[in-house]
Amino acid sequence: MVQDGTWSIGELAEQAGVTVKSVRFYSDRGLLPEAARSSGGHRRYGPEALDRLRLIRSLRTLDLRVPDVGRILEQEDAFEEVVAAHLRELGSRRAALLWREAALQLLRDSTPRERAERLSLIGALSVPPSTDAPARFWRRWLPPRLPARVVSAVVEQAVPQPPADPTPAQVLAFARLHAFVSRDCRGTDRGQPEAHRADKGYRPAVLYEGLGEAFALAAQDLRARRPPHEGEALDCFVSAYAVSHAARDTPAFRRRLSGQLAADPRIDLYWELVAELSGPSEPTAGAAHDWLHAALDTQVNRIGQGQRDRGGSSTGRARGHGRERSS
């Protein structure tokens, strides 16, 4: 440092423990303030440049990009925003690495016969995987003209998020799920249930709003491992169908609904794969629907058996009275 309190570019580099090339690089991008120029036109730097250079070095050690470092230096309130964005980027990169690691473990442990198919399934995924394909599947599968809020609620409930730290089995499940929802269904029956058909008198928007509440109630029973039974969840489930069809909830309606649900197309594979991703502790909407349908069948069968038993008893009594009269 000369008497005017400034350093040459080499002296500044030595003080900061960096190369002259680095000092020149940051100076050329306006990140280091020059105190003056020597008579020969050489750059001179003051103590503030040393503090700034040390800060730049610390930020670059954290792998922050030079433009982001510049924003932090120029804008006092930019630090938190830049750091938050960098954390999101690191999270995405970490997720990609974890998925690649699990995918490689899956392939390593596969038989030669399995490997080709699994490579094809995994190769169709982005890394980390996106939920765009299953979301599109549900938007196509749901009945048309549903309110956006209803569609969003169904998609949020039905589309699983990829695990942050997946097992090889979860990678395979998500890859199979992606393949299932990405199939070309043009010109084929999309397997939609009867209640999707507005020409049958249903109001699907009303139905799906009610089903969300019924599934939430049934999930409590599923978590507690209770067998299908009558109660609030079943009543809410039937009510959703009855209200959507402007019908009364009667035993006859429940009997018809039981038959309709038995005949509806199913997407069991989708829910099986979702269950593999979410784990047994978190019931899927498909599992809740099956539990409620089983509860309805149990109730309908019980009522039907009771009516048959009463009918048989009445017939027996009538025949008995007839024999008494004949005698």
Beta strands, then each sheet from edge to edge (+ up, - down):
strand 1: 7-8
strand 2: 36-37
strand 3: 43-45
sheet 1: 1+ 3- 2+
end
